[in-house]
Amino acid sequence: MQAVPKCDGLLASPARDAAPTAIRGPEEASTRILIIRLKSIGDILFTLPAVHAIRENFPDATLHFLVSKENAPLLRGFSEIDDVIALDRAVYFSGNLKAMGRSTFQLLRQLRRRNFSRVIDFQGFGETEILSWWTGAPQRCGSVYHPPRGWLYTHGVRRNDHLHLADWNLSLVEQCGLRIGRIHNQFDLPEDALAEARRFFAAHRLDTARPTLFLQPFTSSPHKNWPLENFLALARHWQSGGLQILFGGGPAERPALEPARAEGFSVAAGTPLLVSAGLVKLSTLTVGGVTGLMHLAVAMQKRVLMLIGHPAREPGFPYQHHDWAVTPPGGGNVSGIRTEAVIAACARAFAELDVAPGES
């Protein structure tokens, strides 16, 4: 566990739109607000609109974000956040009781010493509820999955699973007394990550001026994966139309992406998350399943096609862009989505973007 301060320059906040009338008092300049969401990538990204609303209500407050250590780099793109507290959850799976005790003590000391005036717990786990209470903040608002949980908050709100998680997070802060203005979902990619992505393009002889299709075949849930052979067919089709093709994935997916590499396609498996985000930002269109990188693309205002199986049970549609999803006929498994349907959806996306495949 460690505090990760923001870096000057790379993380400076952009000019904000006019805010609604804010809830504030004479003490606001010294107000410290703790936001909690430990995991996962997509769920952390879904706090972005709510974080912006918190900032609009408290323009001069210091906003802190408690997150799992492995997800802390993601917060570099949250321009509204002033300080990140990274919790190393791996310590608690190590079996090292001494390290566990030391890490817990350090975290509890940090949370108590910072004198938070408010805590907003989007995670809603039992342990995050306890941490909210431990801060001693006089106002503690949190998401409650099932009663009797929530009694350690001063304002526990029963979660509504019928809402998109980003909208639920907004609803939570609204029910905790904040005003919601214009909904704003913006991830600000650090310049160093974009520069590294440009270097990757150059090293793989990809031209940033040419239309590029980024393909993200794998998700964290195998049953949500569209077959790789379909992605390869999609890649061949658009490469024949003059598009550059780039496959992405995590380090563990390098072996699985060997067929793409063997066909001569560029593969970026294993690049850090923010560099992968930079590759997406340099690309024209991103196609993939329900995964954090796809939600990150949406928050960067990049056009995506998300391939979603069993849509009636899937909460993770592209936020505010339900039409950017492709689902199977009859709402079955993602493997039921035909390659021809995805090709047609890509063609419509290129037309919206005023991109004509084949142009260089």
C-alpha positions as CSV (number, residue, x, y, z in Angstrom):
1,M,0.0,0.0,0.0
2,Q,1.3,3.4,-0.9
3,A,0.2,6.8,-1.9
4,V,0.7,7.7,-5.5
5,P,0.7,11.5,-6.0
6,K,-0.3,13.0,-9.3
7,C,2.6,14.0,-11.6
8,D,2.8,17.6,-12.6
9,G,2.2,18.4,-16.3
10,L,1.0,15.0,-17.4
11,L,-2.0,15.1,-15.1
12,A,-3.0,18.7,-15.1
13,S,-6.8,19.1,-15.2
14,P,-8.3,20.6,-18.3
15,A,-10.6,23.6,-18.2
16,R,-14.0,22.5,-16.8
17,D,-17.4,23.3,-18.2
18,A,-19.6,25.6,-16.2
19,A,-20.7,23.8,-13.1
20,P,-24.1,23.8,-11.5
21,T,-24.7,25.5,-8.2
22,A,-22.4,23.6,-5.9
23,I,-23.0,22.3,-2.4
24,R,-20.2,24.0,-0.5
25,G,-19.4,25.8,2.6
26,P,-16.8,28.2,3.9
27,E,-14.5,25.3,4.9
28,E,-14.5,23.8,1.4
29,A,-10.9,24.9,0.5
30,S,-9.7,22.4,3.2
31,T,-12.3,19.7,2.3
32,R,-10.8,16.2,1.7
33,I,-13.0,13.6,0.1
34,L,-12.2,10.0,-0.2
35,I,-13.5,8.0,-3.2
36,I,-13.3,4.2,-3.0
37,R,-13.4,1.7,-5.9
38,L,-10.8,-1.0,-5.7
39,K,-11.5,-3.0,-8.9
40,S,-11.9,-3.8,-11.8
41,I,-10.8,-1.7,-14.8
42,G,-14.2,-1.3,-16.3
43,D,-15.9,-0.6,-13.0
44,I,-13.3,1.9,-12.0
45,L,-13.9,3.7,-15.3
46,F,-17.6,3.7,-14.6
47,T,-16.9,6.1,-11.7
48,L,-15.7,8.8,-14.1
49,P,-19.0,10.6,-14.5
50,A,-19.6,10.5,-10.8
51,V,-16.1,11.8,-10.0
52,H,-16.7,14.7,-12.4
53,A,-20.0,15.4,-10.5
54,I,-18.2,15.3,-7.2
55,R,-15.6,17.8,-8.5
56,E,-18.4,20.1,-9.8
57,N,-20.0,20.1,-6.4
58,F,-16.7,20.7,-4.6
59,P,-14.4,22.6,-7.0
60,D,-11.8,23.4,-4.4
61,A,-11.7,20.2,-2.5
62,T,-8.9,17.6,-2.5
63,L,-10.1,14.4,-4.0
64,H,-8.4,11.1,-3.0
65,F,-9.1,7.8,-4.6
66,L,-8.5,4.4,-2.8
67,V,-7.9,1.7,-5.4
68,S,-6.1,-1.7,-5.7
69,K,-2.4,-1.3,-6.5
70,E,-2.7,-3.1,-9.9
71,N,-5.3,-0.6,-11.0
72,A,-3.6,2.5,-9.7
73,P,-2.0,3.5,-13.1
74,L,-5.5,3.9,-14.5
75,L,-6.1,6.8,-12.2
76,R,-3.5,8.8,-14.1
77,G,-6.2,9.5,-16.6
78,F,-8.7,10.8,-14.0
79,S,-7.9,14.5,-14.2
80,E,-10.2,15.4,-11.3
81,I,-8.3,13.2,-8.8
82,D,-5.6,14.9,-6.7
83,D,-4.1,11.9,-4.9
84,V,-4.3,8.1,-5.3
85,I,-4.0,5.6,-2.4
86,A,-3.0,2.2,-3.7
87,L,-3.9,-0.9,-1.7
88,D,-1.7,-3.9,-2.4
89,R,-4.3,-6.7,-2.1
90,A,-1.7,-9.3,-3.0
91,V,-0.3,-9.0,0.5
92,Y,-3.5,-10.5,1.9
93,F,-3.1,-13.6,-0.3
94,S,0.5,-14.1,0.6
95,G,0.0,-15.9,3.9
96,N,2.6,-13.6,5.5
97,L,0.8,-12.5,8.6
98,K,3.5,-10.0,9.5
99,A,3.3,-8.3,6.1
100,M,-0.5,-8.4,6.3
101,G,-0.5,-6.7,9.7
102,R,2.0,-4.1,8.6
103,S,0.1,-3.2,5.4
104,T,-3.2,-3.0,7.3
105,F,-1.7,-0.7,10.0
106,Q,-0.2,1.6,7.4
107,L,-3.4,1.9,5.5
108,L,-5.5,2.5,8.6
109,R,-3.0,5.2,9.7
110,Q,-3.2,6.9,6.4
111,L,-7.0,6.9,6.3
112,R,-7.3,8.3,9.8
113,R,-4.6,11.0,9.5
114,R,-6.0,12.6,6.4
115,N,-9.1,13.9,8.2
116,F,-11.5,13.2,5.4
117,S,-14.8,15.1,5.6
118,R,-16.6,12.8,3.2
119,V,-16.2,9.3,2.0
120,I,-18.0,7.9,-1.1
121,D,-17.7,4.2,-1.4
122,F,-18.7,3.0,-4.8
123,Q,-17.3,-0.6,-4.1
124,G,-19.7,-1.4,-1.3
125,F,-17.8,-4.4,0.0
126,G,-17.9,-5.2,3.7
127,E,-14.2,-4.3,4.1
128,T,-14.6,-1.0,2.2
129,E,-17.6,-0.1,4.4
130,I,-15.4,-0.7,7.5
131,L,-12.6,1.4,6.0
132,S,-15.1,4.2,5.3
133,W,-16.1,4.1,9.0
134,W,-12.5,4.0,10.2
135,T,-11.7,7.3,8.5
136,G,-13.8,9.0,11.0
137,A,-15.4,11.2,8.2
138,P,-18.6,12.7,9.4
139,Q,-20.3,12.0,6.1
140,R,-20.0,8.4,4.7
141,C,-22.0,7.4,1.7
142,G,-21.9,4.0,0.2
143,S,-23.5,1.4,-2.1
144,V,-25.3,-1.3,-0.3
145,Y,-25.8,-4.7,-2.0
146,H,-27.9,-6.4,0.7
147,P,-29.1,-5.3,4.1
148,P,-28.0,-5.5,6.9
149,R,-24.9,-4.2,5.3
150,G,-24.6,-0.4,5.1
151,W,-25.1,0.4,8.8
152,L,-21.6,1.9,9.1
153,Y,-22.4,4.5,6.5
154,T,-24.2,7.7,7.5
155,H,-26.1,7.3,4.2
156,G,-26.2,3.8,2.7
157,V,-28.1,3.5,-0.6
158,R,-29.5,0.1,-1.8
159,R,-27.9,-0.7,-5.2
160,N,-30.1,-0.7,-8.3
161,D,-28.8,-3.4,-10.6
162,H,-31.2,-2.4,-13.4
163,L,-29.1,0.7,-14.1
164,H,-25.8,0.9,-16.0
165,L,-23.1,1.0,-13.3
166,A,-22.0,4.5,-14.4
167,D,-25.6,5.7,-14.0
168,W,-25.8,3.9,-10.7
169,N,-22.7,5.7,-9.5
170,L,-24.3,9.0,-10.5
171,S,-27.5,8.0,-8.7
172,L,-25.6,7.2,-5.6
173,V,-23.9,10.6,-5.3
174,E,-27.2,12.3,-6.1
175,Q,-29.0,10.4,-3.4
176,C,-26.2,11.4,-1.0
177,G,-27.0,15.1,-1.6
178,L,-24.9,16.2,-4.6
179,R,-26.3,17.9,-7.7
180,I,-25.8,16.3,-11.1
181,G,-25.2,18.7,-14.0
182,R,-24.1,17.7,-17.5
183,I,-22.9,14.0,-17.6
184,H,-19.3,14.0,-18.5
185,N,-17.3,10.8,-19.2
186,Q,-13.8,11.7,-20.1
187,F,-10.5,9.8,-19.6
188,D,-7.4,12.0,-20.3
189,L,-4.7,9.7,-21.6
190,P,-1.2,10.8,-20.3
191,E,1.0,12.2,-23.0
192,D,3.9,9.7,-22.2
193,A,1.5,6.8,-22.8
194,L,0.5,8.3,-26.2
195,A,4.1,8.9,-27.1
196,E,5.0,5.2,-26.3
197,A,2.1,4.2,-28.5
198,R,3.4,6.3,-31.4
199,R,6.8,4.6,-31.0
200,F,5.1,1.2,-31.2
201,F,3.4,2.3,-34.4
202,A,6.7,3.4,-35.9
203,A,8.5,0.2,-34.8
204,H,5.8,-1.9,-36.5
205,R,5.7,0.3,-39.7
206,L,2.2,1.5,-39.0
207,D,1.3,4.9,-40.2
208,T,-0.8,7.1,-37.8
209,A,-2.2,8.9,-40.8
210,R,-3.8,5.8,-42.2
211,P,-7.1,4.1,-41.0
212,T,-6.3,1.4,-38.5
213,L,-8.5,-1.3,-37.1
214,F,-7.6,-2.4,-33.5
215,L,-8.8,-5.9,-32.6
216,Q,-9.1,-7.0,-28.9
217,P,-10.1,-10.7,-29.2
218,F,-9.9,-11.8,-25.5
219,T,-11.7,-10.8,-22.3
220,S,-11.3,-12.0,-18.7
221,S,-14.2,-14.4,-19.2
222,P,-13.7,-17.0,-21.9
223,H,-17.4,-17.4,-22.4
224,K,-17.5,-13.7,-23.6
225,N,-14.8,-14.3,-26.2
226,W,-15.8,-14.2,-29.9
227,P,-13.8,-16.9,-31.7
228,L,-10.3,-15.9,-32.7
229,E,-10.9,-17.4,-36.2
230,N,-13.7,-14.8,-36.7
231,F,-11.4,-12.0,-35.7
232,L,-8.8,-13.3,-38.2
233,A,-11.5,-13.3,-40.9
234,L,-12.4,-9.8,-40.0
235,A,-8.8,-8.7,-40.1
236,R,-8.3,-10.3,-43.6
237,H,-11.4,-8.6,-44.9
238,W,-10.4,-5.1,-43.9
239,Q,-6.7,-5.6,-44.6
240,S,-7.8,-6.4,-48.2
241,G,-9.6,-3.1,-48.2
242,G,-6.4,-1.2,-47.3
243,L,-6.8,-0.9,-43.5
244,Q,-3.9,-1.4,-41.1
245,I,-4.7,-4.2,-38.6
246,L,-3.4,-4.3,-35.0
247,F,-4.2,-7.1,-32.5
248,G,-4.1,-6.3,-28.8
249,G,-4.1,-8.4,-25.6
250,G,-2.5,-9.1,-22.3
251,P,0.8,-10.8,-21.6
252,A,-0.8,-14.2,-21.0
253,E,-2.5,-14.0,-24.4
254,R,0.7,-13.8,-26.5
255,P,0.6,-17.6,-27.3
256,A,-3.0,-17.4,-28.2
257,L,-2.3,-14.6,-30.6
258,E,0.4,-16.4,-32.5
259,P,-2.0,-17.3,-35.4
260,A,-2.4,-13.5,-35.9
261,R,1.3,-12.9,-35.8
262,A,1.9,-15.9,-38.2
263,E,-0.4,-14.2,-40.8
264,G,1.7,-11.1,-40.6
265,F,-0.6,-8.9,-38.5
266,S,1.0,-6.6,-35.9
267,V,0.4,-7.8,-32.3
268,A,0.6,-5.7,-29.2
269,A,0.0,-8.3,-26.6
270,G,1.6,-7.4,-23.2
271,T,1.9,-3.7,-23.6
272,P,1.0,-1.8,-20.4
273,L,-2.7,-0.8,-20.2
274,L,-2.2,2.9,-20.8
275,V,0.1,2.2,-23.8
276,S,-2.7,-0.1,-25.2
277,A,-5.0,2.8,-24.6
278,G,-2.7,4.9,-26.7
279,L,-2.8,2.4,-29.5
280,V,-6.6,2.5,-29.4
281,K,-6.5,6.3,-29.5
282,L,-4.3,6.2,-32.6
283,S,-6.6,3.7,-34.2
284,T,-9.8,4.5,-36.1
285,L,-12.1,1.7,-34.8
286,T,-11.7,-0.8,-32.0
287,V,-13.6,-4.2,-32.0
288,G,-13.6,-6.5,-29.1
289,G,-15.6,-8.1,-26.3
290,V,-16.7,-6.8,-23.0
291,T,-13.4,-5.8,-21.4
292,G,-11.8,-2.9,-19.6
293,L,-9.9,-1.6,-22.6
294,M,-13.1,-1.3,-24.6
295,H,-14.7,0.8,-21.8
296,L,-11.5,2.9,-21.7
297,A,-11.8,3.5,-25.5
298,V,-15.4,4.8,-25.0
299,A,-14.2,7.1,-22.2
300,M,-11.6,8.5,-24.6
301,Q,-14.4,9.2,-27.1
302,K,-13.1,6.6,-29.5
303,R,-15.5,4.6,-31.7
304,V,-15.9,1.0,-30.7
305,L,-17.9,-2.1,-31.6
306,M,-18.4,-4.3,-28.6
307,L,-19.4,-7.9,-29.2
308,I,-21.8,-8.9,-26.5
309,G,-23.5,-12.3,-25.9
310,H,-26.6,-12.8,-23.8
311,P,-27.3,-9.0,-23.9
312,A,-30.3,-9.2,-21.6
313,R,-27.9,-10.2,-18.8
314,E,-24.9,-8.0,-19.7
315,P,-24.6,-4.8,-17.7
316,G,-21.4,-3.6,-19.5
317,F,-22.7,-2.0,-22.7
318,P,-20.7,0.9,-24.0
319,Y,-21.7,3.8,-21.8
320,Q,-24.1,6.2,-23.5
321,H,-23.6,4.3,-26.8
322,H,-25.8,1.3,-26.6
323,D,-25.8,1.2,-30.4
324,W,-22.1,0.6,-30.4
325,A,-22.8,-3.1,-29.5
326,V,-23.2,-6.1,-31.8
327,T,-25.3,-8.9,-30.3
328,P,-26.3,-12.3,-31.6
329,P,-29.7,-13.1,-33.1
330,G,-32.0,-14.2,-30.4
331,G,-29.7,-12.9,-27.7
332,G,-27.6,-16.1,-27.3
333,N,-23.9,-16.7,-26.9
334,V,-21.4,-14.3,-28.4
335,S,-20.2,-17.0,-30.7
336,G,-23.6,-16.7,-32.5
337,I,-22.6,-13.3,-33.9
338,R,-21.9,-13.8,-37.6
339,T,-18.7,-12.4,-39.1
340,E,-20.7,-10.8,-41.9
341,A,-22.7,-8.9,-39.3
342,V,-19.5,-7.5,-37.7
343,I,-18.1,-6.5,-41.1
344,A,-21.3,-4.7,-41.8
345,A,-21.3,-2.9,-38.4
346,C,-17.6,-1.9,-39.1
347,A,-18.6,-0.5,-42.5
348,R,-21.4,1.6,-40.8
349,A,-18.9,2.8,-38.2
350,F,-16.4,3.8,-40.9
351,A,-19.1,5.7,-42.7
352,E,-20.0,7.6,-39.5
353,L,-16.3,8.5,-39.1
354,D,-16.1,9.6,-42.7
355,V,-13.4,7.0,-43.4
356,A,-13.3,5.2,-46.7
357,P,-11.4,1.9,-46.4
358,G,-8.8,1.7,-49.2
359,E,-7.7,5.3,-48.9
360,S,-4.2,5.9,-47.7
